[in-house]
Amino acid sequence: MGGTRRLLVLVVVCACGRDLTLPAQALPPRIDSVSPASGYAGELVTITGANLADPSLQVLFDVRPAVIVTPEDRRDGHTLQVQVPQDVAGADVSVNTSQGTTRSAQSFKYLGLGHPGTLAFRATLSLGGDIIGAFPLPGGDTTALIDGRFGTLIARSSDSAMSSPAPAGAVNPVEVFGPPDAAWLVDSLVVGTDLVQFDLYEEPPAPLTHVHIDVGSDSGADGSPSGTRFATHHGKAVTLVALPSGTVTDVPVTGATADVEAVRFAGDDTLIGVTMNEAFRIDLAGGSPVVSTSPAFDADEGAMFATPTAIDPVSHQFAYVGFDSVRILNWPDSGAPTLPTTRIPPHISPDTFAFSSDGTKILIGDKSRGIVAVSDTLFGILLGAQSLPGVQSIASVTEGTEDGFTLAATGEGVAVLFSDGRLLRKDTVDAGISSIAVDPVCGDVLAATAFGPLRIAAGTFSIGLVGGPAHFDVVSGGEGGVAGLDGPDVYAWKPAAGCDGPGSFVKVARVANVPNVAVLSNDGNWVASTDNRYLDLTPRSDGAGGLAAKQVKFPVEGPTRIAYHDNRLTATHPTGLTPSALTLGGFSTYAAGTLTEVGSSPLDRAADLLQWVRSGSLWMATAAPANTGNHPGTPVTFWSPANGLAATGDVPTSTTTPTAISADGSMLIGESSIANIWGLDTLVLQISQGHLVQHNGPHVDLPSQPIDVVSSPDGARLYVSLPFANEIAVVE
């Protein structure tokens, strides 16, 4: 037993000399925070917590596994970077390891792909006006066009050249009269009439004078050829307005048995008109108006409505509509009025009329069917009809280079007709879409057009003029909002509170050099702008005070692109000339609120596009396509302000010509043209070990050539400007 006892003692002694501490047991993971709390597919999210270094660790967004960006050998167990997966349906973020599962108490909001998953038309939006009237003015070489959609006024010369639309602000424009250098636009309102005088020789037409009268008008109102008188009607009286004084005189129509329906000037001193029962004439040459009234019409000749048209000082004619015919009142200076009749075919609904310049024919316009019929005024025989879709009004030219022709407003522009109604040509009013941008707050599209700045509501696609200057040279968008440029003046788009309403443009700076592009900082303090030689940083007038303007001059002039991210400005710009005289380019990122570089890198070509890539925290730039040298296509560069060049590659020109980058920066959007069929192509770009990987994306055909392509804030929708068609396409 002694031997046994000694053995036990030795065992005990040896056991006491060992470390009996058990190894630490692996613990289940814990999530303390997920930052940011929302994101697009591919964006980086940081998970903070504990026990996050397990080799078997898996991160799920709802049920979608996320790519873990933090390498396994660099995981400290407390923080982890992951990429948001695609098509996340729920708000949960969870971590699974061999020791258990945990779920974040904080919800995550999935914002979408950041670029379209497919491409298909949702809508095509016309940005053109609606030309509702063409009015040949005295002198014969200028026609005033009324745009009823945006309330603008356009001057057209005899050679078909058209001015930019003037922002008349008219609610219901009905008439233009007077000489071109002092033409009056008649805006009929419910509570009265506004007359705005314009100089149509200016580009665009310049407003001169405004007169308001408290009497309403309709299409029967008229102005004298000299622009010194305006006449409208009120009950059994005619209201005369002296211009430009605005003095109002009421002239009772003695002998009238019904209210006045329409009036028309036949020269400066003669006014003719109709009621439902009779015609009348007012001589204004003397000191007091002299009124003459015709015999009453027959019962079946009562006028439903009238559009009188004077022919010449000797034979004063105008037309009015009966139940099945057009009556033509001919009231010469001497003698009784006569009423020749033109029967109307059952398939024609008469809406507008014009006499030929010699008075032998009358043209009858049917708006609903798009027809212009022609009849002679002596025998009332229908001579023929011309299809003219969109016809709105008809007016004959009685002097000047287009004497003898008839002008028809067609909605899109003006048609020139022979006196027999045959079509000579059609002229279209160009909407002049120069650029489009998207408001990052409300998602509205802002467009710089010839009609002025337009807003397309993100939800309804409704289109309307917005407050601000009459015209913008360009609009440009970015993280800080949408900027509009009017020469050296920069305006910022102010969306309506809660995105409920149109918003307006507000002037925020006047920059040192007239820019071709400007962007707004995220904090609302700065306007960055460039004219391709200077980079200007200008304090916003509505931002923080005490800031001083800053400027950088580039070595050479050339294409410059600028954009903000997180209040730091990045510019791609020319840096010098190679021995072969090709402009080189470069990247520069500046500290917030300064033009002090915090990162830079050369480029071997000037950049065309610049976009922040949210999913990789990189800048991406493309250059103009090249078919020779080292670039068989479009060079694409990814660059980090902190780490420099990340990847480069070429998009073959046979694949697509880049025109834009998606909201997340990972989809390159380009245009293609095959046999005059235009379309949008896409390439999804990824970086893999310093190489640019390209994946073909969806394609959609377009009805016209695309110029600008911009993304909605969530990246799920594209807006494509089609200026040659006066349209914007909505692609989802």
LINLIN-V456732 format. One record per backbone hydrogen bond with DSSP energy under -1.0 kcal/mol. CO is the residue of the C=O (numbers start at 1). NH is the residue of the N-H. Records with the same first field share a line. If there is no record, write none. Layout:
BEGIN
CO: NH ; NH
END
This chain:
BEGIN
1: 5
2: 6
3: 7
4: 8
5: 9
6: 10
7: 11
8: 12
9: 13
10: 14
11: 15
12: 16
15: 18
30: 50
33: 48
35: 46
37: 109
39: 111
40: 43
43: 84
45: 82
46: 35
47: 80
48: 32 ; 33
50: 30
54: 57
58: 96
59: 66
60: 94
61: 64
64: 61
67: 83
71: 74
72: 75
77: 52
78: 49
80: 47
81: 69 ; 70
82: 45
84: 42
91: 108
92: 62
93: 104
94: 60
95: 102
96: 58
97: 100
100: 97
102: 95
109: 39
112: 41
114: 664
120: 732
123: 730
125: 728
130: 148
131: 411
133: 146
135: 144
137: 140
141: 158
142: 137
143: 156
144: 135
145: 154
146: 132
151: 170
152: 147
153: 166
154: 145
155: 163
156: 143
157: 160
161: 157
166: 153 ; 168
172: 188
175: 186
177: 184
179: 182
180: 200
183: 198
184: 177
185: 196
186: 174
187: 194
192: 189
193: 213
194: 187
195: 211
196: 185
197: 208
198: 183
199: 202 ; 206
206: 199
209: 197
211: 195
213: 193
218: 221
220: 263
222: 231
224: 227
228: 243
229: 224
230: 241
231: 222
232: 239
234: 237
235: 260
236: 253
237: 234
238: 251
239: 232
240: 249
241: 230
242: 246
247: 242
249: 240
251: 238
252: 254
253: 256
262: 274
264: 272
269: 284
270: 266
271: 282
272: 264
273: 280
274: 261 ; 262
277: 297
278: 275
279: 294
280: 273
281: 292
282: 271
283: 290
290: 283
292: 281
298: 301
305: 321
314: 333
316: 331
318: 329
319: 307
320: 327
321: 304
324: 344
325: 322
326: 342
327: 320
329: 318
330: 338
338: 330
340: 328
342: 326
345: 348
352: 365
354: 363
356: 359
360: 377
361: 356
362: 375
363: 354
364: 373
365: 351 ; 352
366: 370 ; 371
370: 388
371: 366
372: 386
373: 364
374: 383 ; 384
375: 362
381: 376
384: 374
386: 372
388: 391
393: 409
395: 407
397: 404
400: 403
402: 405
405: 397
406: 417
407: 395
408: 415
409: 392
410: 412
411: 131
412: 429
413: 410
414: 427
415: 408
416: 424 ; 425
417: 406
418: 421
422: 418
425: 416
427: 414
431: 450
435: 448
437: 446
439: 443
444: 439
445: 456
446: 437
447: 454
448: 434
449: 452
453: 466
454: 447
455: 464
456: 445
457: 461
462: 457
464: 455
467: 505
474: 485
476: 483
478: 481
482: 493
483: 476
484: 491
485: 473
486: 489
488: 511
489: 486
490: 508 ; 509
491: 484
492: 506
494: 504
496: 499
497: 500
504: 494
506: 492
508: 541
509: 490
517: 530
519: 528
521: 524
525: 540
526: 521
527: 538
528: 519
529: 536
530: 516 ; 517
532: 558
533: 554
534: 531
535: 552
536: 529
537: 550
538: 527
540: 543
550: 537
552: 535
561: 572
563: 570
565: 568
568: 565
569: 590
570: 563
571: 588
572: 561
573: 586
576: 584
578: 581
582: 578
584: 575
585: 603
586: 573
587: 601
588: 571
589: 598 ; 599
591: 594
596: 591
599: 589
601: 587
603: 585
609: 622
611: 620
613: 617 ; 618
618: 613
619: 639
620: 611
621: 637
622: 608 ; 609
628: 631
633: 626
634: 651
635: 623
636: 649
637: 621
638: 646 ; 647
639: 619
640: 644
644: 640
647: 638
649: 636
651: 634
652: 655 ; 656
657: 671
660: 669
662: 665
666: 685
667: 662
668: 683
669: 659 ; 660
670: 681
671: 657
672: 679
674: 677
677: 674
678: 702
679: 672
680: 700
681: 670
682: 697
683: 668
684: 695
686: 693
688: 691
691: 688
693: 686
695: 684
700: 680
708: 721
710: 719
712: 715
717: 712
718: 731
719: 710
720: 729
721: 707
722: 725 ; 727
726: 127
727: 722
728: 125
729: 720
730: 122 ; 123
731: 718
END
